[in-house]
Structures are given as C-alpha cells and as structure tokens.
C-alpha cells in the first residue's frame, strides 16, 4: 500500500506526464526509451534478468536473440501491457512503471505497436482498422479521418484495399496495414515485433524498405524485435543481442561481427 | 508361539503403515485442487468485475459501441427468443389443457398459461436461450481476440478493453434481457392461444381477459426485471471467460463452451434465489 505522500507525488507526476506528453507531440526531454535493471519472470522462469538499454529519438535499435529469450516480452513491458517485476522504464524522461491507467494511456497514444501477427481487428475492414485510433483519440471529422486513412494506407502501398477484411489479406499485407494503424497517431516511438516473421524473402525485403522509408519520413525512435539478422542489419542503427535474460552485446553490426563472445559468434554464424 | 503380527491382515503391518500414509497428501490435493481452482476463479471474476465497474465511470462512454452491441445482442436474439417463447406457449397450452380437463378445471387454462409464462417460463427460457446464443458468441469472439493479440492491440492503442469490450456487452445484455423476455412472454401467450383456439375456438381478447384475471402489475414487472440479473450474469461470464482465454483454437473453444455452461448454471441458480426474493417482496 502506498503512503499518502507517495500517492500525491504520483498523482502530480501523472498529471505532469499527461500534460507534457500531450503538449509536446509525444516528445519531451531525455532519450525516447530508457530501460534500467529490468527484471521479469513467469513463475520460476526468469525471462529478463536486468536489462539496460537506451534508444534515442530517431534511432532504430534491433533486439535479437533466440526464441523464448523475452524479446516480445520486452516490447510489451515498454508499452505497459505487462508489468516488470523490478526495474524502470523511462519514455521521453517519464517513468511509466508506476503510472495509473489514464496517464499510461496518454503515453501509449504516442507509441505505435506492430504485433507479430499484425493483430488486425478481424470484425473491421482495413479502413476501419486504421481509423480505429483516429476515432478514439482525435477530434477529426469523418472526412478528415477518411483522408488520413487513405494517406496512411497509401504510404504502405495498400490504398486499393480499403474495404477488404483482414482475412482477405496475405501475411505481408496484414503487416502493412498493421504498420499504417501503428502510425495513425504519428507516434514518437515505434515498436515492431518480428515485422518480417513468416514472410518470404522478397516480401521481407519490401517490409524492410517500407520501415526505412517510414522512419525517414516520421523520424521516430524504433525498437525492432527480430530473428532476421539480415533485416536487422538493413533497418537498425544499433543491435542488442539477448541471451539468458541479459544483453550479451550491444552495438553496430560491425561491432557484433568483431566480438569474440562465443554466443555472439555462434548466433552470427548460424544466421549467415 | 504365534507372532503378534500373524493375526493382523497383511495390509495392516507396521511396515505398510508408513507407506499407507503416503497417498494421503495426494488425496487431499485431489480434493483441495478443484476447490482451490473454484475459489481462484471466483477471485479472478471479482477482480474482473471491479475493473469493469471502475472503467464504467471513466470517459469516453462508448455510446457507439454500446448501440452496436444492443443490436448484436438484442435484435439478433429476437427470432430465437420469439421461437422459443412460441414453442413453450403452444406446448404448455396443449399439455395443461389435457391435465385441466381431467380435473374439470378447463376454464382455468388461460390463467394457468399466462401466469406460468409471465412469472417463470418466459424469463427462464429467455435467460437460457440468450446464455446459449450470446454467451457462446461473446466467449468465442473475445477468446479469439485474446489469442490473436487483438485485445492487446486495443490496449496498446490507449483504449481500455474492459470498457470498450466488456462494459458495453454487459450493459447491452442487462438492457436487452427484459425486452427479450417481453417478446418471449408475448409469443408464448399468443401461441398458447393459437393452440387452444385450434381445439376450442376462443377470441384472443377473451383469452387475454381470462388469462389476466386477478393479475397485477408486479406479476409481470418483477419477473421480467429479474432477467436483467440474468443479463448481468451472461455478459459478465461471457466477457470474463473470453478475455482470459489461453492457447490457440482449443482455448477459444474452451472459452465459448465454458461461457455457455457457466452462464446457464448461474442463470438457473440466480433464478431460484430471485424467485424466493420476489415472493418475499412482491407476494
């Protein structure tokens, strides 16, 4: 149970967070994302064991690692879908782990999330999927929303599929629509969970190019979780390799290649 | 000389006493485990209800989604509820006629039919039909959304899923159940009259006059409004089971089935309790 003074401080902090983030277009002081000493376990299984990472505005960090090393969990912690056992998560200088739901939602609106399977709402059309955040969080008129949806879908090459249902789309097309939806509110931070998983090499390449183009247009901080070393090399400024709940190495692709860490060597060798 | 242990059956030797004690903890576990699961389930349901109640007082109020759910739950259950009410009315009329004729109380048929339909049969049939159609629908829809991360996507976009998905469905169930009950009541009485008039022609007005003789407003109002509680149960359990679905298609199937089974069970239990409650407050 919190002390009354703690409650007051937290309320002031939340209010300040909501106001600051709302008035700054999603960007405020400090790096876009700062993770410090992040721990997360499920039962006896330790998934994240003290993660420290920093992502600056406009920078793209690729998080690599074997299956089940907690890469997707890391993204869900950053957007507040799961709570860490301990550690801190700073979003543009704002600690989010103690925030109440309303303040957390104010921060979530400034982040875009592309899920591994795109997670499009299957009862809504492509157009309605992309319009969903606009309807919820903006005061745009119907025609302004329509224009914005067309613009977003055009930017991902899906302008001709407005009325299609998600079940009528291929995996790559669903990812494109998911990207358009993630970008709807012009976020300052983009979180991408396996953007090329399950796609053929040509479609993967197209998605990589699309991400690069969108990053150049929107100048967002991005965190990309992937198994795909080639994709990571193409779209990321920096890479972090997770193993046994810790960041084994962090740096440019060249630095990873030059590392004499046995796991890093094994990982790069396997993937090449 | 006979050893003291010789008369003791083999299974009761000292050597076995220690071994016999071993299965005891597992026996306790097998009894305790389902109780523990049940208590855990109730605790989780309580927390879920609390989250939904908390979300209800926060803006925005999701009017558009509520209207969509009213249509989905109300209008689309209309044909099934009307059919069930009609069938029950016709069957009750035919069966009651046979019994009442035997006891020389044929003239009581309209009153017996109307009372049984508006006080009990209409509400419980509506509750069970809606728990089957809507409970399964909500459980499957939300279960599918849960396992495909659509609920996470809603939450990640800064929308409260407890309000957007659960609160709207629960309120729609609460509002639509009494209206659907009136539909079932009307169809039951109408088809009861049709079944009766096929055997012995009687005007609908005369049938109604005889049926509602001595009836007062609370005879209709209290049983009809108790179905709002059925709506709360169906909506709450459907959403709860759907939003805690795990795994793939098996998880969705389980959430749909368990929504129907649990909501039907709790509707029947609530019916028993509420009938007693209504008899006390509206004798």
HADDOCK unambig.tbl for C-alpha pairs under 7 A between the chains (distance, minus, plus):
assign (segid A and resid 79 and name CA) (segid B and resid 156 and name CA) 6.51 0.50 0.50
assign (segid A and resid 81 and name CA) (segid B and resid 152 and name CA) 6.98 0.50 0.50
assign (segid A and resid 81 and name CA) (segid B and resid 156 and name CA) 6.92 0.50 0.50
assign (segid A and resid 105 and name CA) (segid B and resid 158 and name CA) 4.35 0.50 0.50
assign (segid A and resid 106 and name CA) (segid B and resid 158 and name CA) 6.86 0.50 0.50
assign (segid A and resid 108 and name CA) (segid B and resid 156 and name CA) 6.17 0.50 0.50
assign (segid A and resid 108 and name CA) (segid B and resid 157 and name CA) 6.14 0.50 0.50
assign (segid A and resid 108 and name CA) (segid B and resid 158 and name CA) 5.34 0.50 0.50
assign (segid A and resid 109 and name CA) (segid B and resid 157 and name CA) 5.87 0.50 0.50
assign (segid A and resid 109 and name CA) (segid B and resid 158 and name CA) 5.52 0.50 0.50
assign (segid A and resid 113 and name CA) (segid B and resid 156 and name CA) 6.99 0.50 0.50
assign (segid A and resid 119 and name CA) (segid B and resid 148 and name CA) 6.02 0.50 0.50
assign (segid A and resid 119 and name CA) (segid B and resid 149 and name CA) 5.53 0.50 0.50
assign (segid A and resid 119 and name CA) (segid B and resid 150 and name CA) 4.93 0.50 0.50
assign (segid A and resid 119 and name CA) (segid B and resid 153 and name CA) 6.48 0.50 0.50
assign (segid A and resid 120 and name CA) (segid B and resid 150 and name CA) 6.48 0.50 0.50
assign (segid A and resid 121 and name CA) (segid B and resid 150 and name CA) 6.03 0.50 0.50
assign (segid A and resid 133 and name CA) (segid B and resid 157 and name CA) 6.53 0.50 0.50
